[in-house]
Amino acid sequence: MKNLIEKFIVYQFGIFLAIMISGLFNLAYGQTTLKVASKSLTEQFAYLPGMEVNVEGQKAEIVIETWDENRVEILIDFISKHPSEMVARKDLDAIRYSFKTIGNKVYFRNFIKKDDGSEPQAQLKAIYTIRLPNACPVYVKNQFGSTHATALTKAFTLNSEFSEIVLDNLKGDIDIRSKYGDIVGNGIHGQVQMNARRADITLTDISGDFNIYTAFGIVKLFTDHRLLNSLNIDGEQSDVYIFDPLPSAYGYELTAHYGSITTPRDLKFNYLENNQTIKKAVFLPTKEMASISINITFGDIVIRNP
């Protein structure tokens, strides 16, 4: 037993030492002055009704804006950073870019690939600034970056991994899928689908119909009964918070498997089941209003005033 304890102590010390060395290395690297190599390009074309813009980014910061011009403009900056200027310039060529049109769909794409198949040494990223009419549908796929979309009114679809997402004043058909990237939205109105895995969702000023799936995250929604039609949330190992100035105006169906349900005291919920395994509560307002349905496994449900 004594030998096992001694071996365990040596093992733990080895882990601690490795972490310390790694931290010192990262700190030293962070303090090193980085040389920057960059290049830019611009694409412009006339917008035609029925056109759809598709963007696929890798290590990309994508900003989508609308304007009154009847055309689409895309500005792209490719950036490479490394302590060695030679390496920064050489690895800049590893950021590849393509632009093509198939029917009424326009495709922009960037990806990382070196001719010799090796991994780039420099820190690489592409920065997109896309301006288009607000009625133009947009599809985005992004990895290891960020996406910020503003003022679209027709349709927006996003498939994202390891990327933060900011949505502002979107309307229409909206479909968001995120893995390892938090979603923050304000002023989202329409038919909305969201699927988030290991990502938090925070939405304010929402209206329309929302269907949300969440896994291993936290959902915080700031709602207004005068705007919301319906809200359906299904998830696992996630907590859900609903903040509304008049929570009594909704009809609720709340189910928590291996979790808890917390509601304002003045809302007289009827508990159909209430034990350690499952809690199921319903509430019917005095008149027909918007409905909220939440079904969570291994998570808590909280309904509160702001």
Number of C-alpha atoms within 10 A of each C-alpha: 6 7 8 9 10 11 12 12 12 12 12 12 12 12 11 12 12 12 12 12 11 12 12 12 12 12 11 10 13 10 9 11 11 17 16 20 20 16 13 11 10 12 12 13 10 11 18 13 9 10 16 19 20 19 19 21 26 22 21 24 22 24 18 19 16 18 13 9 13 14 14 19 17 17 15 20 16 22 22 27 22 21 15 15 16 13 18 24 20 16 24 25 19 21 20 15 16 10 12 10 12 7 8 12 14 15 16 17 17 21 17 19 15 15 7 6 8 9 11 19 15 24 15 23 24 25 19 21 16 21 19 24 21 21 18 20 22 23 16 22 18 25 22 17 21 23 23 17 22 18 19 26 21 17 21 21 17 22 17 26 23 18 23 22 22 17 19 17 16 23 23 18 16 23 18 18 19 26 19 18 23 23 22 17 20 17 16 24 21 20 18 22 17 18 20 26 20 17 23 22 22 16 19 17 16 24 22 17 18 21 16 20 20 25 23 17 20 20 23 17 18 18 21 20 19 11 14 21 19 19 18 16 19 18 24 19 18 24 24 23 17 18 17 18 13 14 22 18 20 23 20 20 18 21 27 26 19 16 20 21 17 11 15 13 8 8 13 14 17 13 13 11 13 15 11 11 13 17 18 20 17 16 19 18 16 10 9 10 17 20 20 20 16 19 20 26 19 18 23 22 21 16 17 16 13 11
